[in-house]
């Protein structure tokens, strides 16, 4: 329990204090500087938070991350800690495709906006389409995004069927798809509990699937191909 309280205290204070600097940059209209600063702070926060928790994060395949241009990272989802794991230990600044409800979380939601997250209301098809189009434009502009196509966290670490809609992003923006396999993060905060534990996590970044690799496939076929790659590394 003490570890959980300490971690959440660290989370809020580490986000709250630098927020004023970001708000100042925002008022000055220095948007690019604001976003770069937010990503750098988020990366340090994620790395130090996981280290403070006592968890070890072992990453393989960093050389598979394209250095430039838009990238769609596609990952399996075991824990709420998958987000800091990806922010802190997978190269490239990146936003996330996130559910709209997270906009209601004070402080945290502002950070998510600054690092380029896109919020989707899964109950509103029109808003979802607008958000997907916005995400595609960000990818075309050279930014990177992460999707968890299972749609929710896995309770036992198995990989649920993928929702194919998110993979259409890569087709629409014509960017590489990088499969990411996360194994062991479910042990940090198991689904259904808010208690935090130490764990050993393995992250495997697979070779990117380029547009020519998925030419002629529909989104369902691409989804299955990416899912198979992720499962093969569990």
C-alpha positions as CSV (number, residue, x, y, z in Angstrom):
1,X,0.0,0.0,0.0
2,X,2.8,2.4,0.9
3,X,4.4,1.9,-2.5
4,X,1.1,2.7,-4.2
5,X,0.6,5.9,-2.2
6,X,4.1,7.0,-2.8
7,X,3.9,6.4,-6.6
8,X,0.6,8.3,-7.0
9,X,2.0,11.2,-4.9
10,X,5.1,11.3,-7.2
11,X,2.9,11.1,-10.3
12,X,0.8,14.2,-9.4
13,X,3.6,16.4,-8.1
14,X,5.9,15.6,-11.0
15,X,3.1,16.6,-13.4
16,X,1.9,19.6,-11.5
17,X,5.1,21.6,-11.0
18,X,6.4,21.6,-14.6
19,X,2.8,22.4,-15.8
20,X,3.3,26.1,-15.1
21,X,6.3,26.3,-17.4
22,X,4.2,24.6,-20.2
23,X,1.3,27.0,-19.6
24,X,3.7,29.9,-19.9
25,X,5.0,28.6,-23.2
26,X,1.4,28.1,-24.3
27,X,0.5,31.7,-23.5
28,X,3.6,32.9,-25.5
29,X,2.4,30.9,-28.5
30,X,5.6,28.8,-28.5
31,X,3.7,25.6,-29.3
32,X,6.5,23.6,-30.8
33,X,8.7,24.4,-27.8
34,X,5.9,23.6,-25.4
35,X,5.3,20.2,-27.0
36,X,9.0,19.3,-27.1
37,X,9.3,20.2,-23.5
38,X,6.2,18.2,-22.5
39,X,7.5,15.1,-24.2
40,X,11.0,15.4,-22.6
41,X,9.5,15.9,-19.2
42,X,7.0,13.0,-19.7
43,X,9.9,10.7,-20.8
44,X,11.9,11.5,-17.7
45,X,8.8,11.1,-15.5
46,X,8.0,7.7,-17.0
47,X,11.6,6.4,-16.6
48,X,12.0,7.7,-13.0
49,X,8.5,6.6,-12.0
50,X,9.1,3.0,-13.1
51,X,12.6,2.9,-11.5
52,X,11.1,4.2,-8.2
53,X,8.5,1.4,-8.4
54,X,11.4,-1.1,-8.6
55,X,10.3,-2.5,-11.9
56,X,12.9,-3.4,-14.6
57,X,12.1,-2.7,-18.2
58,X,14.1,-4.7,-20.8
59,X,13.7,-3.4,-24.4
60,X,14.7,-5.4,-27.5
61,X,14.6,-4.1,-31.1
62,X,15.2,-0.4,-30.6
63,X,16.9,-0.4,-34.0
64,X,13.6,-1.2,-35.6
65,X,12.1,2.2,-34.8
66,X,12.2,4.6,-37.8
67,X,14.2,7.7,-36.9
68,X,12.1,10.1,-39.0
69,X,8.6,10.3,-40.4
70,X,5.3,9.3,-38.9
71,X,5.0,5.9,-37.2
72,X,2.0,4.0,-35.9
73,X,3.0,1.9,-32.9
74,X,0.6,-1.0,-32.3
75,X,0.9,-2.6,-28.9
76,X,-0.9,-5.2,-26.8
77,X,-2.3,-3.9,-23.6
78,X,-1.7,-5.6,-20.2
79,X,-1.7,-2.7,-17.7
80,X,-2.2,1.0,-17.1
81,X,1.6,1.1,-16.9
82,X,1.9,0.3,-20.6
83,X,1.7,4.0,-21.3
84,X,4.7,5.1,-19.1
85,X,6.6,2.0,-20.4
86,X,6.1,3.1,-24.0
87,X,6.7,6.8,-23.2
88,X,9.9,6.2,-21.2
89,X,11.5,3.3,-23.0
90,X,10.5,3.3,-26.7
91,X,12.3,6.0,-28.8
92,X,10.4,8.8,-30.5
93,X,8.0,11.3,-29.0
94,X,4.5,9.8,-29.2
95,X,0.9,10.5,-28.5
96,X,-1.8,7.9,-27.8
97,X,-5.3,7.2,-29.2
98,X,-7.2,7.6,-26.0
99,X,-10.8,7.3,-24.8
100,X,-12.6,10.6,-24.4
101,X,-13.2,9.9,-20.7
102,X,-9.6,10.7,-19.9
103,X,-10.2,14.4,-20.7
104,X,-12.0,14.5,-17.3
105,X,-8.9,13.7,-15.4
106,X,-7.4,17.0,-14.1
107,X,-3.7,17.8,-14.9
108,X,-3.2,14.4,-16.6
109,X,-5.5,15.3,-19.5
110,X,-3.6,18.5,-20.2
111,X,-0.3,16.6,-20.4
112,X,-1.9,14.1,-22.8
113,X,-2.9,17.0,-25.1
114,X,0.6,18.5,-24.9
115,X,2.3,15.2,-26.0
116,X,-0.2,14.9,-28.9
117,X,-2.8,12.4,-27.8
118,X,-6.0,12.1,-29.8
119,X,-9.3,11.6,-27.9
120,X,-12.1,9.4,-29.3
121,X,-15.7,9.1,-28.1
122,X,-16.4,5.4,-29.0
123,X,-20.1,6.1,-28.5
124,X,-20.2,8.8,-31.2
125,X,-19.3,7.6,-34.7
126,X,-19.2,11.2,-36.1
127,X,-16.7,12.4,-33.4
128,X,-14.7,9.2,-33.8
129,X,-14.3,9.8,-37.6
130,X,-13.2,13.4,-36.9
131,X,-10.6,12.2,-34.4
132,X,-9.3,9.5,-36.8
133,X,-8.9,12.1,-39.5
134,X,-7.0,14.3,-37.1
135,X,-4.8,11.4,-36.1
136,X,-4.1,10.6,-39.8
137,X,-3.0,14.2,-40.4
138,X,-0.7,14.1,-37.4
139,X,0.9,10.9,-38.8
140,X,1.3,12.5,-42.2
141,X,3.0,15.5,-40.6
142,X,5.7,13.2,-39.2
143,X,4.4,12.6,-35.7
144,X,4.1,9.2,-34.0
145,X,1.0,7.7,-32.4
146,X,0.3,4.5,-30.3
147,X,-2.8,2.4,-30.5
148,X,-3.9,-0.5,-28.3
149,X,-6.3,-2.3,-30.7
150,X,-7.5,-4.8,-28.1
151,X,-9.6,-1.9,-26.8
152,X,-9.1,-2.7,-23.2
153,X,-6.5,-4.2,-20.8
154,X,-6.0,-8.0,-20.7
155,X,-6.7,-9.6,-17.3
156,X,-4.4,-12.6,-17.9
157,X,-1.8,-11.4,-20.4
158,X,-3.4,-13.1,-23.4
159,X,-3.9,-11.0,-26.5
160,X,-7.6,-10.4,-27.3
161,X,-8.8,-10.0,-30.9
162,X,-7.9,-6.6,-32.5
163,X,-10.4,-4.0,-33.5
164,X,-9.4,-3.4,-37.1
165,X,-10.4,0.3,-37.2
166,X,-7.3,1.7,-35.7
167,X,-5.1,0.0,-38.3
168,X,-6.8,2.1,-41.0
169,X,-4.8,5.0,-39.7
170,X,-1.6,3.6,-41.1
171,X,-3.3,3.0,-44.5
172,X,-4.8,6.4,-44.5
173,X,-1.6,8.2,-43.6
174,X,0.7,5.8,-45.5
175,X,3.1,5.3,-42.6
176,X,5.0,2.3,-41.2
177,X,3.3,0.1,-38.6
178,X,5.6,-0.9,-35.8
179,X,4.3,-3.9,-33.7
180,X,5.3,-3.7,-30.0
181,X,4.9,-6.7,-27.6
182,X,4.7,-5.9,-23.9
183,X,5.1,-8.9,-21.5
184,X,4.9,-8.7,-17.7
185,X,3.4,-5.3,-17.2
186,X,0.2,-6.9,-15.9
187,X,2.1,-7.8,-12.8
188,X,2.7,-4.1,-11.9
189,X,-0.9,-3.3,-11.5
190,X,-3.2,-6.2,-12.3
191,X,-6.6,-5.4,-13.8
192,X,-9.2,-4.8,-11.2
193,X,-6.8,-3.5,-8.5
194,X,-5.1,-0.1,-7.8
195,X,-2.2,-1.7,-5.9
196,X,1.2,-1.3,-7.4
197,X,3.9,-3.9,-7.4
198,X,7.4,-4.3,-8.8
199,X,7.8,-6.5,-11.9
200,X,10.1,-7.4,-14.7
201,X,8.8,-6.3,-18.1
202,X,10.0,-7.3,-21.5
203,X,9.3,-5.1,-24.5
204,X,10.0,-6.3,-28.0
205,X,9.9,-3.8,-30.9
206,X,9.4,-5.8,-34.2
207,X,10.5,-4.7,-37.6
208,X,8.2,-2.1,-39.2
209,X,5.6,-3.2,-41.7
210,X,5.9,-0.8,-44.6
211,X,3.1,0.1,-47.0
212,X,4.5,-2.4,-49.6
213,X,4.4,-5.2,-47.0
214,X,0.6,-4.8,-46.6
215,X,-0.3,-3.8,-50.2
216,X,-3.5,-5.4,-51.3
217,X,-4.6,-6.3,-47.7
218,X,-7.7,-4.9,-46.0
219,X,-7.7,-3.6,-42.5
220,X,-8.8,-6.9,-41.0
221,X,-6.0,-8.8,-42.7
222,X,-3.4,-6.2,-41.6
223,X,-4.8,-6.4,-38.1
224,X,-4.4,-10.1,-38.0
225,X,-0.9,-9.9,-39.4
226,X,0.2,-7.4,-36.7
227,X,-1.5,-9.4,-34.0
228,X,0.4,-12.5,-35.0
229,X,3.7,-10.7,-34.9
230,X,2.9,-9.4,-31.4
231,X,1.8,-12.8,-30.1
232,X,4.9,-14.5,-31.5
233,X,7.1,-12.4,-29.1
234,X,5.1,-13.2,-25.9
